Amino acid sequence: MERYKEIERSIITSYRKRIWIKFVKAIQEFEMIQDGDKIAVCISGGKDSMLMAKCFQELKKHGKMNFDLVFLVMNPGYNDLNKEKIISNAKILNIPITMFETNIFDSVVNIDDHPCYICARMRRGYLYNKAQELGCNKIALGHHLDDVIETILMGMLYGAQMQTMMPKVKSTSHPGMELIRPMYYIKEEDIISWKKKNNLDFIQCACRFTEQCAKSDNKIGNSKREEMKELIKNLRKNYRNVDMNILRSTQNVNLDTLISYRKKDEFHHFLDDYNKQC
């Protein structure tokens, strides 16, 4: 059996419960795909997006929905080693990628204030533009359960707000485009396990900022997101379902017990109706 077929088989056999079922569940529960969709599966070259691409291939092969796929790789300025690694892994996994070039890394390398945030926004803009150019109406990103939970905790602990990373979002800057996150329920530890079982080696975050920090021994682990990863890791030691409980807390909100909340541009406070109560 060819290697890519063994890798595909592992998704629907060995990792059926931990990856495949959760991938399908997110798509069905959040109605991420409709007949006639053309989805740009955005591949950064890391483990998450590469696994997402393989799951989409399996869904296309075995599913009942009628949709098309483009496996889109944006090169924001990777060094030659990382670029070749992405191309090589795509061949190993039998993913027919479409790669296009940008100069995002050059644009943000000297930015001191929130370079990662600016880089992410620029990447998304380029992905939307290219996807539209290719006739797509959706882009798929490989954010997993840990990304979602980290976002929730970061908002609470550092932003003093309750928010989450949504499973799908309509673009406000690109009419007719939508972003979906089908890896929404999949744990990062299970993605890592799948990668190791299949002896796969993917690139890490390969931006200039990361490279500079590595050279200067300034560990990325000092970032707020890495702090959240460590916090969640420690919580899981004592509370087995803590990750899903955090996520479900955003799906089980009792507005009667909140001091205040926002709905679009409207601000609501519990005192607004307090004196009207019996």
BALOBA-1460 file (C-alpha; in Angstrom, 3 decimals):
// residues 278
<rec num="1" residu="m" x="0.000" y="0.000" z="0.000"/>
<rec num="2" residu="e" x="1.318" y="3.460" z="-0.899"/>
<rec num="3" residu="r" x="2.314" y="5.576" z="2.082"/>
<rec num="4" residu="y" x="-0.333" y="8.278" z="1.588"/>
<rec num="5" residu="k" x="-3.032" y="5.607" z="1.530"/>
<rec num="6" residu="e" x="-1.799" y="4.236" z="4.858"/>
<rec num="7" residu="i" x="-1.922" y="7.776" z="6.284"/>
<rec num="8" residu="e" x="-5.462" y="8.254" z="4.971"/>
<rec num="9" residu="r" x="-6.504" y="4.905" z="6.411"/>
<rec num="10" residu="s" x="-5.177" y="5.852" z="9.851"/>
<rec num="11" residu="i" x="-7.576" y="8.825" z="9.971"/>
<rec num="12" residu="i" x="-10.700" y="6.701" z="9.586"/>
<rec num="13" residu="t" x="-9.448" y="3.670" z="11.552"/>
<rec num="14" residu="s" x="-6.903" y="4.309" z="14.330"/>
<rec num="15" residu="y" x="-8.036" y="7.922" z="14.789"/>
<rec num="16" residu="r" x="-11.684" y="7.497" z="13.924"/>
<rec num="17" residu="k" x="-12.991" y="8.605" z="17.335"/>
<rec num="18" residu="r" x="-10.324" y="11.177" z="18.128"/>
<rec num="19" residu="i" x="-10.128" y="12.905" z="14.732"/>
<rec num="20" residu="w" x="-12.487" y="11.741" z="11.982"/>
<rec num="21" residu="i" x="-15.764" y="11.676" z="13.930"/>
<rec num="22" residu="k" x="-14.997" y="15.059" z="15.501"/>
<rec num="23" residu="f" x="-14.167" y="16.555" z="12.107"/>
<rec num="24" residu="v" x="-17.481" y="15.380" z="10.661"/>
<rec num="25" residu="k" x="-19.372" y="16.419" z="13.802"/>
<rec num="26" residu="a" x="-18.184" y="20.035" z="13.594"/>
<rec num="27" residu="i" x="-19.091" y="20.271" z="9.912"/>
<rec num="28" residu="q" x="-22.559" y="18.860" z="10.494"/>
<rec num="29" residu="e" x="-23.346" y="20.615" z="13.791"/>
<rec num="30" residu="f" x="-22.335" y="24.056" z="12.543"/>
<rec num="31" residu="e" x="-23.579" y="23.531" z="8.961"/>
<rec num="32" residu="m" x="-20.202" y="24.431" z="7.486"/>
<rec num="33" residu="i" x="-20.703" y="22.951" z="4.013"/>
<rec num="34" residu="q" x="-23.572" y="23.244" z="1.550"/>
<rec num="35" residu="d" x="-24.027" y="21.689" z="-1.875"/>
<rec num="36" residu="g" x="-22.213" y="23.680" z="-4.530"/>
<rec num="37" residu="d" x="-19.549" y="25.105" z="-2.208"/>
<rec num="38" residu="k" x="-16.024" y="25.578" z="-3.454"/>
<rec num="39" residu="i" x="-13.718" y="25.596" z="-0.436"/>
<rec num="40" residu="a" x="-10.161" y="26.868" z="-0.278"/>
<rec num="41" residu="v" x="-8.472" y="24.597" z="2.261"/>
<rec num="42" residu="c" x="-5.738" y="26.879" z="3.565"/>
<rec num="43" residu="i" x="-2.484" y="25.050" z="4.271"/>
<rec num="44" residu="s" x="0.236" y="26.787" z="6.275"/>
<rec num="45" residu="g" x="2.515" y="23.751" z="6.203"/>
<rec num="46" residu="g" x="2.000" y="22.815" z="9.855"/>
<rec num="47" residu="k" x="0.466" y="19.645" z="11.259"/>
<rec num="48" residu="d" x="-3.019" y="21.108" z="11.784"/>
<rec num="49" residu="s" x="-3.669" y="22.363" z="8.269"/>
<rec num="50" residu="m" x="-2.072" y="19.315" z="6.633"/>
<rec num="51" residu="l" x="-4.324" y="16.979" z="8.629"/>
<rec num="52" residu="m" x="-7.325" y="19.173" z="7.792"/>
<rec num="53" residu="a" x="-6.506" y="18.814" z="4.089"/>
<rec num="54" residu="k" x="-6.429" y="15.008" z="4.393"/>
<rec num="55" residu="c" x="-9.741" y="15.008" z="6.302"/>
<rec num="56" residu="f" x="-11.324" y="17.091" z="3.545"/>
<rec num="57" residu="q" x="-10.070" y="14.635" z="0.949"/>
<rec num="58" residu="e" x="-11.652" y="11.780" z="2.896"/>
<rec num="59" residu="l" x="-14.907" y="13.722" z="3.271"/>
<rec num="60" residu="k" x="-14.971" y="14.391" z="-0.469"/>
<rec num="61" residu="k" x="-14.288" y="10.718" z="-1.156"/>
<rec num="62" residu="h" x="-16.759" y="9.179" z="1.288"/>
<rec num="63" residu="g" x="-19.261" y="11.963" z="1.990"/>
<rec num="64" residu="k" x="-22.622" y="12.652" z="0.384"/>
<rec num="65" residu="m" x="-22.254" y="16.410" z="-0.095"/>
<rec num="66" residu="n" x="-21.454" y="17.950" z="-3.466"/>
<rec num="67" residu="f" x="-18.591" y="20.417" z="-3.063"/>
<rec num="68" residu="d" x="-15.222" y="21.252" z="-4.606"/>
<rec num="69" residu="l" x="-11.828" y="21.802" z="-2.987"/>
<rec num="70" residu="v" x="-8.736" y="23.885" z="-3.662"/>
<rec num="71" residu="f" x="-5.712" y="23.215" z="-1.455"/>
<rec num="72" residu="l" x="-4.291" y="26.697" z="-1.107"/>
<rec num="73" residu="v" x="-0.781" y="27.409" z="0.176"/>
<rec num="74" residu="m" x="0.293" y="31.010" z="0.638"/>
<rec num="75" residu="n" x="4.039" y="31.605" z="0.831"/>
<rec num="76" residu="p" x="4.384" y="34.697" z="3.026"/>
<rec num="77" residu="g" x="8.166" y="34.629" z="2.672"/>
<rec num="78" residu="y" x="9.325" y="31.229" z="3.939"/>
<rec num="79" residu="n" x="12.994" y="30.415" z="3.639"/>
<rec num="80" residu="d" x="13.848" y="27.855" z="0.951"/>
<rec num="81" residu="l" x="14.076" y="25.006" z="3.472"/>
<rec num="82" residu="n" x="10.561" y="25.524" z="4.807"/>
<rec num="83" residu="k" x="9.072" y="26.087" z="1.368"/>
<rec num="84" residu="e" x="10.561" y="22.826" z="0.086"/>
<rec num="85" residu="k" x="9.348" y="21.051" z="3.234"/>
<rec num="86" residu="i" x="5.780" y="22.066" z="2.500"/>
<rec num="87" residu="i" x="6.030" y="20.939" z="-1.126"/>
<rec num="88" residu="s" x="7.636" y="17.652" z="-0.086"/>
<rec num="89" residu="n" x="4.974" y="16.907" z="2.536"/>
<rec num="90" residu="a" x="2.210" y="17.698" z="0.052"/>
<rec num="91" residu="k" x="3.683" y="15.072" z="-2.280"/>
<rec num="92" residu="i" x="3.996" y="12.518" z="0.528"/>
<rec num="93" residu="l" x="0.367" y="13.119" z="1.527"/>
<rec num="94" residu="n" x="-0.886" y="13.269" z="-2.072"/>
<rec num="95" residu="i" x="-2.323" y="16.774" z="-1.657"/>
<rec num="96" residu="p" x="-2.452" y="18.749" z="-4.947"/>
<rec num="97" residu="i" x="-1.515" y="22.176" z="-3.600"/>
<rec num="98" residu="t" x="-1.849" y="25.547" z="-5.302"/>
<rec num="99" residu="m" x="0.897" y="27.874" z="-4.014"/>
<rec num="100" residu="f" x="1.093" y="31.637" z="-4.430"/>
<rec num="101" residu="e" x="3.673" y="34.165" z="-3.258"/>
<rec num="102" residu="t" x="3.383" y="37.229" z="-0.986"/>
<rec num="103" residu="n" x="5.863" y="39.401" z="0.929"/>
<rec num="104" residu="i" x="4.063" y="39.490" z="4.285"/>
<rec num="105" residu="f" x="7.116" y="38.542" z="6.371"/>
<rec num="106" residu="d" x="9.091" y="41.431" z="4.881"/>
<rec num="107" residu="s" x="6.189" y="43.774" z="5.649"/>
<rec num="108" residu="v" x="5.877" y="42.891" z="9.347"/>
<rec num="109" residu="v" x="9.440" y="41.960" z="10.331"/>
<rec num="110" residu="n" x="10.223" y="45.414" z="11.719"/>
<rec num="111" residu="i" x="6.879" y="45.991" z="13.414"/>
<rec num="112" residu="d" x="7.276" y="46.049" z="17.198"/>
<rec num="113" residu="d" x="3.644" y="46.405" z="18.246"/>
<rec num="114" residu="h" x="1.637" y="43.138" z="17.878"/>
<rec num="115" residu="p" x="3.459" y="41.767" z="14.796"/>
<rec num="116" residu="c" x="1.711" y="38.370" z="15.042"/>
<rec num="117" residu="y" x="-1.744" y="39.979" z="15.030"/>
<rec num="118" residu="i" x="-0.918" y="42.137" z="12.012"/>
<rec num="119" residu="c" x="0.671" y="39.188" z="10.213"/>
<rec num="120" residu="a" x="-2.426" y="37.038" z="10.818"/>
<rec num="121" residu="r" x="-4.762" y="39.743" z="9.473"/>
<rec num="122" residu="m" x="-2.622" y="40.236" z="6.382"/>
<rec num="123" residu="r" x="-2.464" y="36.502" z="5.747"/>
<rec num="124" residu="r" x="-6.224" y="36.188" z="5.971"/>
<rec num="125" residu="g" x="-6.749" y="39.080" z="3.575"/>
<rec num="126" residu="y" x="-4.429" y="37.521" z="0.982"/>
<rec num="127" residu="l" x="-6.128" y="34.129" z="1.415"/>
<rec num="128" residu="y" x="-9.591" y="35.613" z="0.904"/>
<rec num="129" residu="n" x="-8.437" y="37.472" z="-2.202"/>
<rec num="130" residu="k" x="-6.785" y="34.429" z="-3.776"/>
<rec num="131" residu="a" x="-9.682" y="32.146" z="-2.873"/>
<rec num="132" residu="q" x="-12.147" y="34.532" z="-4.523"/>
<rec num="133" residu="e" x="-9.909" y="34.743" z="-7.569"/>
<rec num="134" residu="l" x="-10.085" y="30.930" z="-7.823"/>
<rec num="135" residu="g" x="-13.883" y="30.944" z="-7.587"/>
<rec num="136" residu="c" x="-14.162" y="29.808" z="-3.961"/>
<rec num="137" residu="n" x="-16.887" y="30.986" z="-1.598"/>
<rec num="138" residu="k" x="-15.286" y="29.670" z="1.597"/>
<rec num="139" residu="i" x="-11.877" y="29.346" z="3.200"/>
<rec num="140" residu="a" x="-11.126" y="26.641" z="5.782"/>
<rec num="141" residu="l" x="-8.574" y="27.219" z="8.550"/>
<rec num="142" residu="g" x="-7.030" y="24.545" z="10.768"/>
<rec num="143" residu="h" x="-7.754" y="25.959" z="14.232"/>
<rec num="144" residu="h" x="-8.356" y="23.114" z="16.700"/>
<rec num="145" residu="l" x="-10.002" y="22.750" z="20.126"/>
<rec num="146" residu="d" x="-6.943" y="23.985" z="22.022"/>
<rec num="147" residu="d" x="-6.862" y="27.159" z="19.906"/>
<rec num="148" residu="v" x="-10.511" y="27.785" z="20.764"/>
<rec num="149" residu="i" x="-10.026" y="27.255" z="24.494"/>
<rec num="150" residu="e" x="-6.891" y="29.396" z="24.584"/>
<rec num="151" residu="t" x="-8.817" y="32.214" z="22.912"/>
<rec num="152" residu="i" x="-11.608" y="31.986" z="25.493"/>
<rec num="153" residu="l" x="-9.180" y="32.081" z="28.436"/>
<rec num="154" residu="m" x="-7.036" y="34.852" z="26.937"/>
<rec num="155" residu="g" x="-10.136" y="36.992" z="26.490"/>
<rec num="156" residu="m" x="-11.159" y="36.472" z="30.112"/>
<rec num="157" residu="l" x="-7.763" y="36.730" z="31.801"/>
<rec num="158" residu="y" x="-6.108" y="39.420" z="29.675"/>
<rec num="159" residu="g" x="-8.951" y="41.151" z="27.828"/>
<rec num="160" residu="a" x="-11.582" y="41.223" z="30.599"/>
<rec num="161" residu="q" x="-14.202" y="39.940" z="28.185"/>
<rec num="162" residu="m" x="-16.035" y="36.728" z="27.345"/>
<rec num="163" residu="q" x="-15.644" y="35.713" z="23.719"/>
<rec num="164" residu="t" x="-14.753" y="32.674" z="21.676"/>
<rec num="165" residu="m" x="-13.288" y="31.695" z="18.330"/>
<rec num="166" residu="m" x="-16.391" y="31.052" z="16.218"/>
<rec num="167" residu="p" x="-16.719" y="27.843" z="14.160"/>
<rec num="168" residu="k" x="-17.690" y="29.880" z="11.106"/>
<rec num="169" residu="v" x="-17.713" y="33.585" z="10.266"/>
<rec num="170" residu="k" x="-19.023" y="35.594" z="7.325"/>
<rec num="171" residu="s" x="-16.415" y="37.982" z="5.961"/>
<rec num="172" residu="t" x="-17.253" y="41.666" z="6.292"/>
<rec num="173" residu="s" x="-14.496" y="42.770" z="3.912"/>
<rec num="174" residu="h" x="-15.042" y="40.125" z="1.218"/>
<rec num="175" residu="p" x="-18.789" y="39.899" z="0.419"/>
<rec num="176" residu="g" x="-19.989" y="36.375" z="-0.272"/>
<rec num="177" residu="m" x="-17.007" y="34.786" z="1.477"/>
<rec num="178" residu="e" x="-17.131" y="32.716" z="4.643"/>
<rec num="179" residu="l" x="-14.491" y="31.263" z="6.978"/>
<rec num="180" residu="i" x="-15.001" y="27.787" z="8.484"/>
<rec num="181" residu="r" x="-13.053" y="25.876" z="11.157"/>
<rec num="182" residu="p" x="-13.807" y="22.129" z="10.791"/>
<rec num="183" residu="m" x="-11.070" y="21.089" z="13.281"/>
<rec num="184" residu="y" x="-13.078" y="22.832" z="16.022"/>
<rec num="185" residu="y" x="-13.546" y="19.754" z="18.243"/>
<rec num="186" residu="i" x="-10.171" y="18.059" z="17.665"/>
<rec num="187" residu="k" x="-7.552" y="18.166" z="20.430"/>
<rec num="188" residu="e" x="-4.015" y="19.176" z="19.571"/>
<rec num="189" residu="e" x="-2.608" y="16.166" z="21.409"/>
<rec num="190" residu="d" x="-4.492" y="13.869" z="19.024"/>
<rec num="191" residu="i" x="-3.114" y="15.720" z="15.988"/>
<rec num="192" residu="i" x="0.392" y="15.300" z="17.402"/>
<rec num="193" residu="s" x="-0.286" y="11.601" z="18.006"/>
<rec num="194" residu="w" x="-1.462" y="11.145" z="14.393"/>
<rec num="195" residu="k" x="1.637" y="12.937" z="13.126"/>
<rec num="196" residu="k" x="3.984" y="10.753" z="15.177"/>
<rec num="197" residu="k" x="2.208" y="7.513" z="14.313"/>
<rec num="198" residu="n" x="2.696" y="8.244" z="10.613"/>
<rec num="199" residu="n" x="6.301" y="9.484" z="11.040"/>
<rec num="200" residu="l" x="5.472" y="12.893" z="9.585"/>
<rec num="201" residu="d" x="7.548" y="16.025" z="10.096"/>
<rec num="202" residu="f" x="5.934" y="19.414" z="9.462"/>
<rec num="203" residu="i" x="7.200" y="22.974" z="9.721"/>
<rec num="204" residu="q" x="6.575" y="24.961" z="12.886"/>
<rec num="205" residu="c" x="5.703" y="28.668" z="12.852"/>
<rec num="206" residu="a" x="8.309" y="29.820" z="10.315"/>
<rec num="207" residu="c" x="8.058" y="33.608" z="10.449"/>
<rec num="208" residu="r" x="11.043" y="35.938" z="10.833"/>
<rec num="209" residu="f" x="9.941" y="36.871" z="14.357"/>
<rec num="210" residu="t" x="10.115" y="33.229" z="15.440"/>
<rec num="211" residu="e" x="13.516" y="32.792" z="13.826"/>
<rec num="212" residu="q" x="14.878" y="35.917" z="15.541"/>
<rec num="213" residu="c" x="13.603" y="34.761" z="18.932"/>
<rec num="214" residu="a" x="15.192" y="31.343" z="18.441"/>
<rec num="215" residu="k" x="18.547" y="32.906" z="17.579"/>
<rec num="216" residu="s" x="18.453" y="35.187" z="20.610"/>
<rec num="217" residu="d" x="17.225" y="32.437" z="22.979"/>
<rec num="218" residu="n" x="14.080" y="34.504" z="23.581"/>
<rec num="219" residu="k" x="11.558" y="31.688" z="23.813"/>
<rec num="220" residu="i" x="8.172" y="32.079" z="22.217"/>
<rec num="221" residu="g" x="6.917" y="30.312" z="25.343"/>
<rec num="222" residu="n" x="6.728" y="33.736" z="26.968"/>
<rec num="223" residu="s" x="3.760" y="34.690" z="24.773"/>
<rec num="224" residu="k" x="0.283" y="34.878" z="26.227"/>
<rec num="225" residu="r" x="-0.939" y="31.979" z="24.066"/>
<rec num="226" residu="e" x="1.883" y="29.746" z="25.281"/>
<rec num="227" residu="e" x="0.946" y="30.671" z="28.852"/>
<rec num="228" residu="m" x="-2.610" y="29.512" z="28.110"/>
<rec num="229" residu="k" x="-1.306" y="26.226" z="26.675"/>
<rec num="230" residu="e" x="0.582" y="25.578" z="29.891"/>
<rec num="231" residu="l" x="-2.419" y="26.545" z="32.018"/>
<rec num="232" residu="i" x="-4.728" y="24.168" z="30.134"/>
<rec num="233" residu="k" x="-2.132" y="21.405" z="30.317"/>
<rec num="234" residu="n" x="-2.024" y="21.730" z="34.112"/>
<rec num="235" residu="l" x="-5.817" y="21.926" z="34.440"/>
<rec num="236" residu="r" x="-6.207" y="18.707" z="32.461"/>
<rec num="237" residu="k" x="-4.085" y="16.863" z="35.023"/>
<rec num="238" residu="n" x="-6.806" y="17.320" z="37.647"/>
<rec num="239" residu="y" x="-9.951" y="17.772" z="35.537"/>
<rec num="240" residu="r" x="-10.196" y="15.341" z="32.649"/>
<rec num="241" residu="n" x="-12.994" y="17.164" z="30.805"/>
<rec num="242" residu="v" x="-11.908" y="20.706" z="31.592"/>
<rec num="243" residu="d" x="-11.285" y="21.553" z="27.926"/>
<rec num="244" residu="m" x="-14.793" y="20.626" z="26.789"/>
<rec num="245" residu="n" x="-16.317" y="22.242" z="29.884"/>
<rec num="246" residu="i" x="-14.629" y="25.537" z="28.979"/>
<rec num="247" residu="l" x="-15.943" y="25.287" z="25.428"/>
<rec num="248" residu="r" x="-19.451" y="24.280" z="26.514"/>
<rec num="249" residu="s" x="-19.597" y="27.248" z="28.888"/>
<rec num="250" residu="t" x="-19.789" y="29.451" z="25.777"/>
<rec num="251" residu="q" x="-22.719" y="27.367" z="24.500"/>
<rec num="252" residu="n" x="-24.646" y="27.431" z="27.770"/>
<rec num="253" residu="v" x="-24.753" y="31.125" z="28.659"/>
<rec num="254" residu="n" x="-27.474" y="32.294" z="31.070"/>
<rec num="255" residu="l" x="-27.957" y="35.989" z="30.296"/>
<rec num="256" residu="d" x="-30.040" y="36.410" z="33.484"/>
<rec num="257" residu="t" x="-26.883" y="35.878" z="35.538"/>
<rec num="258" residu="l" x="-24.603" y="38.289" z="33.670"/>
<rec num="259" residu="i" x="-23.943" y="41.862" z="34.777"/>
<rec num="260" residu="s" x="-23.883" y="43.110" z="31.200"/>
<rec num="261" residu="y" x="-23.401" y="41.962" z="27.616"/>
<rec num="262" residu="r" x="-23.173" y="43.329" z="24.071"/>
<rec num="263" residu="k" x="-25.224" y="42.315" z="21.062"/>
<rec num="264" residu="k" x="-23.663" y="43.883" z="17.976"/>
<rec num="265" residu="d" x="-23.582" y="47.616" z="18.888"/>
<rec num="266" residu="e" x="-26.177" y="47.396" z="21.631"/>
<rec num="267" residu="f" x="-25.078" y="47.307" z="25.271"/>
<rec num="268" residu="h" x="-27.357" y="45.611" z="27.809"/>
<rec num="269" residu="h" x="-27.095" y="45.868" z="31.616"/>
<rec num="270" residu="f" x="-29.011" y="43.815" z="34.179"/>
<rec num="271" residu="l" x="-30.257" y="47.031" z="35.827"/>
<rec num="272" residu="d" x="-32.113" y="47.971" z="32.639"/>
<rec num="273" residu="d" x="-34.942" y="45.580" z="33.552"/>
<rec num="274" residu="y" x="-34.205" y="44.981" z="37.217"/>
<rec num="275" residu="n" x="-36.921" y="47.235" z="38.664"/>
<rec num="276" residu="k" x="-39.505" y="45.783" z="36.268"/>
<rec num="277" residu="q" x="-39.192" y="42.378" z="37.887"/>
<rec num="278" residu="c" x="-41.740" y="41.212" z="40.450"/>
